[in-house]
Amino acid sequence: MDFTYDDEQRALRSAVREMATRLAPETTGDVPVGPQTVDPKAWQTLAEMGLLGLPIAEDAGGMGASAVEVAIAASELGSARSTLPYADALTANVILATAGHELLEGAVDGSALVLTAFGEPGAAWDPDNPQATGRKDGDGYVLSGHKLGATDLTGVAAVVTTAHCPDEGCTCVFLVENPTVEGTSLRLDGPATRLGDLDLLHRGLNIGLVTLGAEALGAMESALSMTVDYLKTRKQFGVPLATFQTLTQRAADMYTSVELARSTVLFAAMEIAHDPRDRATTSRLKAFVGRTGRHVGQEAIQLHGGIGMTAEYAVGHYTSRLTAIEHTFGDTRYHLARLAAALGDHEMVDVVS
């Protein structure tokens, strides 16, 4: 399988890298943690580059690119420590595009912020089986319940969410415009537009998971680069830390993890470009990136020593971002459980014979 980028993909990577570098957050003083409100100027910059419509068909107002190009752009955002909800927005935009909703134009050009809220308070991540409900009301639906977003929902024009429809006996995807939000919380107490069913949800989440995996890859690459540079320049007992074999072996293990993650992300992007419904591939991606991200982040901090724990040093921020990504759209344990539940769908292989 050829993972080599063509000229257009390399140009995209270069352009996003330059933009992401300008938008990189500061690492001095009191650095905020947790879900942050979306910076309107930075968000508009993403929109002007066409990133919010990257996987959307051209006739729908997008760029007509594939999941591979999404991964290229997302990895540069991850390398620049971006905390913008890019994966969340792409998930919502793909759902809007597939459903053919008119709000897609504003979501792509940045004039309307549309995010998702698939989680629920006090419940494990399970978007297929929500506790919130939706009931038919004339030509529309009325939702009730509470949902949680993956990021701060302040300032959103609309939220894509899910609810169980007892009258139809299925889970449906809805668009709630002018929602009632507080931080990451969404209160459902009014009308909503039905967009589709679980197939639509899975299409959106798959592109979101590829985006998250690529952001994690970018963060891991930068954390590794910082660590290697530190080992080469920081001296102990009069010699560089890279002189000590145990430390270089640990850095080599980090490099192996990053390279395996790179192959996994690119393979998953190519598979989703071919089959947008392939949930098994994105679960494998999320489980693997969650594990390798934890390894790379923790090793980066430990090999830096005390400075790796300071707010003024970026390596800790990469680890923080990797941790946040690992818990977004289902953590490692959730995706491993999904994969384990599907083992019965495969034939048994007799390795002895």
C-alpha positions as CSV (number, residue, x, y, z in Angstrom):
1,M,0.0,0.0,0.0
2,D,1.5,3.4,-1.1
3,F,1.4,6.0,1.6
4,T,3.4,8.6,-0.5
5,Y,1.7,12.0,-0.8
6,D,1.2,13.5,-4.2
7,D,2.0,17.2,-5.1
8,E,-1.4,18.5,-4.1
9,Q,-1.4,16.7,-0.8
10,R,2.1,18.1,0.0
11,A,0.9,21.6,-0.9
12,L,-2.1,21.1,1.4
13,R,0.2,20.0,4.2
14,S,2.5,22.9,3.7
15,A,-0.4,25.5,3.7
16,V,-2.1,24.0,6.8
17,R,1.3,23.9,8.6
18,E,1.9,27.6,8.0
19,M,-1.6,28.5,9.1
20,A,-1.5,26.2,12.2
21,T,1.8,27.6,13.3
22,R,0.3,31.1,13.4
23,L,-2.7,29.8,15.4
24,A,-0.6,27.8,17.9
25,P,-1.6,28.7,21.5
26,E,0.8,30.3,23.9
27,T,2.6,28.2,26.5
28,T,3.4,31.0,28.9
29,G,1.7,32.0,32.1
30,D,-1.6,30.3,33.2
31,V,-2.5,28.0,30.3
32,P,-6.2,27.1,30.4
33,V,-7.2,23.5,30.5
34,G,-10.4,21.7,29.7
35,P,-13.0,22.5,27.0
36,Q,-12.5,25.9,25.6
37,T,-14.9,28.2,23.7
38,V,-14.1,28.5,20.0
39,D,-12.0,31.4,18.9
40,P,-14.1,33.1,16.1
41,K,-11.0,34.5,14.3
42,A,-9.2,31.2,14.3
43,W,-12.3,29.4,13.2
44,Q,-12.8,31.8,10.3
45,T,-9.3,31.1,9.3
46,L,-10.0,27.4,9.1
47,A,-13.1,28.2,7.0
48,E,-11.3,30.4,4.6
49,M,-8.8,27.7,3.9
50,G,-11.6,25.3,3.1
51,L,-10.8,23.0,5.9
52,L,-14.4,22.9,7.3
53,G,-15.6,21.6,4.0
54,L,-12.6,19.4,3.1
55,P,-14.5,16.1,2.9
56,I,-17.7,17.6,1.5
57,A,-18.5,17.2,-2.2
58,E,-17.9,20.2,-4.4
59,D,-21.6,20.4,-5.6
60,A,-22.5,20.8,-1.9
61,G,-20.1,23.6,-1.3
62,G,-17.1,21.7,-0.1
63,M,-13.6,20.9,-1.4
64,G,-14.4,17.4,-2.6
65,A,-11.4,15.9,-0.8
66,S,-11.2,12.5,0.8
67,A,-10.5,11.3,4.4
68,V,-6.8,11.1,3.4
69,E,-6.6,14.9,2.9
70,V,-8.5,15.4,6.2
71,A,-5.9,13.3,8.0
72,I,-3.1,15.4,6.4
73,A,-4.7,18.7,7.6
74,A,-5.6,17.3,11.0
75,S,-2.1,16.1,11.7
76,E,-0.7,19.6,11.2
77,L,-3.3,21.0,13.6
78,G,-2.3,18.4,16.1
79,S,1.3,19.2,15.7
80,A,0.5,22.9,16.4
81,R,-1.3,22.0,19.7
82,S,-4.6,23.3,18.2
83,T,-7.6,22.8,20.6
84,L,-10.1,23.9,18.0
85,P,-13.0,21.3,17.7
86,Y,-12.1,20.4,14.1
87,A,-13.0,16.7,14.4
88,D,-16.3,17.6,16.1
89,A,-17.2,20.1,13.4
90,L,-16.3,17.8,10.5
91,T,-18.5,15.1,12.1
92,A,-21.5,17.5,12.1
93,N,-20.7,18.9,8.6
94,V,-20.6,15.4,7.1
95,I,-23.9,14.5,8.7
96,L,-25.4,17.8,7.4
97,A,-24.0,17.1,3.9
98,T,-25.3,13.6,3.8
99,A,-28.7,14.7,4.9
100,G,-28.7,17.6,2.5
101,H,-29.5,20.2,5.1
102,E,-29.4,23.9,4.1
103,L,-27.4,24.9,7.2
104,L,-24.4,23.1,5.6
105,E,-23.4,26.3,3.7
106,G,-23.0,28.4,6.8
107,A,-21.2,25.6,8.6
108,V,-18.7,25.3,5.8
109,D,-18.0,29.0,5.3
110,G,-17.7,29.5,9.1
111,S,-20.7,31.8,9.5
112,A,-22.6,29.2,11.5
113,L,-20.8,27.1,14.2
114,V,-22.3,23.6,14.2
115,L,-21.0,21.0,16.7
116,T,-22.2,17.7,18.1
117,A,-23.5,16.5,21.4
118,F,-23.7,12.7,21.5
119,G,-22.7,12.0,25.2
120,E,-25.1,12.1,28.2
121,P,-24.6,13.1,31.9
122,G,-23.7,10.2,34.2
123,A,-23.6,7.6,31.4
124,A,-20.8,5.9,29.5
125,W,-20.3,6.8,25.9
126,D,-22.9,5.0,23.8
127,P,-24.2,7.1,21.0
128,D,-26.2,4.3,19.5
129,N,-28.4,4.0,22.6
130,P,-29.3,7.4,24.0
131,Q,-31.5,8.1,27.0
132,A,-32.9,11.3,25.5
133,T,-36.1,10.9,23.6
134,G,-37.7,12.3,20.5
135,R,-41.4,12.3,19.8
136,K,-43.3,13.1,16.7
137,D,-45.1,16.5,16.8
138,G,-47.0,17.3,13.6
139,D,-44.4,17.5,10.8
140,G,-41.5,17.7,13.2
141,Y,-40.1,16.3,16.5
142,V,-39.9,17.5,20.1
143,L,-36.8,16.3,22.0
144,S,-36.4,15.9,25.8
145,G,-33.4,15.1,27.9
146,H,-29.8,16.3,28.4
147,K,-26.8,15.7,26.2
148,L,-23.1,16.5,26.5
149,G,-20.8,17.8,23.8
150,A,-17.1,16.9,23.3
151,T,-16.2,20.6,23.6
152,D,-17.7,23.8,24.8
153,L,-20.9,24.6,23.0
154,T,-21.0,28.3,23.7
155,G,-21.8,30.3,20.6
156,V,-23.1,27.4,18.5
157,A,-25.8,28.1,15.9
158,A,-27.0,24.5,16.0
159,V,-26.1,21.1,17.5
160,V,-26.3,17.7,15.9
161,T,-27.4,15.1,18.5
162,T,-29.2,11.8,18.9
163,A,-32.3,10.7,20.7
164,H,-34.4,7.5,21.0
165,C,-37.7,7.6,19.2
166,P,-40.0,5.2,21.1
167,D,-42.8,5.5,18.5
168,E,-40.5,4.2,15.8
169,G,-38.4,2.0,18.0
170,C,-35.0,3.3,16.8
171,T,-32.3,5.9,17.4
172,C,-32.4,9.0,15.2
173,V,-30.1,11.8,14.5
174,F,-31.4,15.4,15.0
175,L,-30.4,18.9,14.4
176,V,-31.3,21.4,17.2
177,E,-31.1,25.0,16.1
178,N,-30.7,27.9,18.5
179,P,-30.1,25.3,21.3
180,T,-30.1,25.9,25.1
181,V,-26.5,25.3,26.1
182,E,-24.3,25.9,29.1
183,G,-20.6,24.9,28.6
184,T,-20.6,21.4,27.3
185,S,-24.2,20.7,28.3
186,L,-27.2,20.8,25.9
187,R,-30.7,20.8,27.3
188,L,-33.3,19.3,25.0
189,D,-36.7,20.8,25.5
190,G,-38.0,21.9,22.2
191,P,-38.4,21.2,18.4
192,A,-35.7,19.5,16.3
193,T,-35.3,18.4,12.7
194,R,-34.7,14.8,12.0
195,L,-31.7,14.2,9.8
196,G,-31.5,10.4,9.6
197,D,-30.8,7.2,11.5
198,L,-27.7,5.4,12.8
199,D,-26.1,4.9,9.4
200,L,-25.9,8.7,9.2
201,L,-24.4,8.9,12.7
202,H,-21.8,6.3,11.9
203,R,-20.7,8.1,8.7
204,G,-20.2,11.3,10.6
205,L,-18.4,9.7,13.5
206,N,-16.0,7.8,11.2
207,I,-14.7,10.9,9.7
208,G,-14.5,12.4,13.1
209,L,-12.4,9.5,14.4
210,V,-10.0,9.7,11.5
211,T,-9.6,13.4,12.2
212,L,-8.9,12.7,15.9
213,G,-6.4,10.0,15.1
214,A,-4.6,12.3,12.7
215,E,-4.5,15.1,15.3
216,A,-3.1,12.6,17.8
217,L,-0.4,11.6,15.3
218,G,0.7,15.2,14.8
219,A,0.9,15.7,18.6
220,M,3.0,12.5,18.9
221,E,5.3,13.5,16.1
222,S,6.0,16.8,17.8
223,A,6.4,15.4,21.2
224,L,8.9,12.9,19.9
225,S,10.9,15.6,18.0
226,M,11.0,17.8,21.2
227,T,12.2,14.8,23.2
228,V,15.0,13.8,20.8
229,D,16.2,17.4,20.6
230,Y,16.2,17.6,24.4
231,L,18.2,14.4,24.8
232,K,20.8,15.7,22.3
233,T,21.2,19.1,24.0
234,R,20.6,18.6,27.7
235,K,23.8,17.6,29.5
236,Q,24.2,15.5,32.7
237,F,27.6,14.7,34.2
238,G,29.2,16.7,31.4
239,V,27.7,14.7,28.5
240,P,24.5,14.9,26.5
241,L,21.6,12.7,27.8
242,A,21.6,10.9,24.5
243,T,24.9,9.3,25.6
244,F,23.0,7.1,28.0
245,Q,21.8,4.0,26.3
246,T,18.7,3.4,28.4
247,L,17.3,6.9,27.5
248,T,18.0,6.4,23.7
249,Q,16.3,3.0,23.9
250,R,13.2,4.6,25.4
251,A,13.3,7.3,22.6
252,A,13.6,4.5,20.0
253,D,10.5,2.9,21.5
254,M,8.7,6.2,21.2
255,Y,9.8,6.4,17.5
256,T,8.4,2.9,16.9
257,S,5.1,3.8,18.4
258,V,4.8,7.0,16.3
259,E,5.6,5.1,13.1
260,L,3.1,2.4,13.8
261,A,0.5,5.2,14.6
262,R,1.3,6.9,11.3
263,S,0.7,3.7,9.3
264,T,-2.5,3.1,11.2
265,V,-3.9,6.6,10.7
266,L,-3.1,6.6,6.9
267,F,-4.5,3.1,6.4
268,A,-7.7,4.1,8.3
269,A,-8.0,7.3,6.2
270,M,-7.7,5.3,3.0
271,E,-10.3,2.7,4.2
272,I,-12.8,5.4,5.2
273,A,-12.3,7.1,1.8
274,H,-13.2,3.8,0.2
275,D,-16.0,2.8,2.7
276,P,-17.4,5.6,4.9
277,R,-19.4,3.0,6.9
278,D,-16.4,0.9,8.1
279,R,-16.8,1.2,11.8
280,A,-14.3,-1.7,12.6
281,T,-11.4,0.2,11.0
282,T,-12.1,3.4,13.0
283,S,-12.4,1.5,16.2
284,R,-9.1,-0.2,15.6
285,L,-7.6,3.3,14.9
286,K,-9.0,4.8,18.0
287,A,-7.9,1.9,20.2
288,F,-4.4,1.9,18.8
289,V,-3.9,5.7,18.9
290,G,-5.2,5.9,22.4
291,R,-2.7,3.3,23.6
292,T,0.3,4.7,21.7
293,G,-0.6,8.3,22.5
294,R,-0.5,7.5,26.2
295,H,2.9,5.8,25.8
296,V,4.5,8.6,23.8
297,G,3.1,11.4,26.0
298,Q,4.2,9.8,29.2
299,E,7.6,8.9,27.9
300,A,8.1,12.5,26.6
301,I,7.4,14.0,30.0
302,Q,9.6,11.5,31.9
303,L,12.5,11.9,29.5
304,H,12.3,15.6,29.9
305,G,12.2,15.3,33.7
306,G,10.8,18.1,35.8
307,I,10.7,20.7,33.0
308,G,8.2,18.4,31.2
309,M,5.6,19.1,33.9
310,T,5.8,22.9,33.7
311,A,3.1,25.0,32.0
312,E,5.7,26.9,30.0
313,Y,6.9,23.8,28.2
314,A,4.9,22.5,25.3
315,V,5.6,18.8,25.8
316,G,3.1,18.6,28.7
317,H,0.5,20.3,26.5
318,Y,0.9,17.6,23.8
319,T,0.3,15.0,26.5
320,S,-2.7,16.8,27.7
321,R,-4.1,17.0,24.2
322,L,-3.4,13.3,23.6
323,T,-5.3,12.5,26.8
324,A,-8.3,14.6,25.7
325,I,-8.3,13.0,22.2
326,E,-8.2,9.5,23.8
327,H,-11.5,10.3,25.7
328,T,-13.3,11.9,22.8
329,F,-15.9,9.9,20.8
330,G,-15.3,6.8,22.9
331,D,-12.2,5.9,24.8
332,T,-9.9,3.0,24.2
333,R,-11.9,0.6,26.3
334,Y,-15.1,1.4,24.5
335,H,-13.6,0.7,21.1
336,L,-11.8,-2.4,22.2
337,A,-15.2,-3.7,23.6
338,R,-16.8,-2.9,20.2
339,L,-14.1,-4.9,18.4
340,A,-14.4,-7.8,20.9
341,A,-18.2,-8.0,20.5
342,A,-17.7,-8.5,16.7
343,L,-15.2,-11.4,17.0
344,G,-18.0,-13.9,16.5
345,D,-18.6,-12.4,13.0
346,H,-15.2,-13.9,11.8
347,E,-14.3,-17.4,11.0
348,M,-11.9,-19.2,13.4
349,V,-8.4,-19.7,12.1
350,D,-6.6,-23.0,13.0
351,V,-3.0,-21.9,13.2
352,V,-1.8,-25.5,14.1
353,S,-2.9,-27.2,10.9
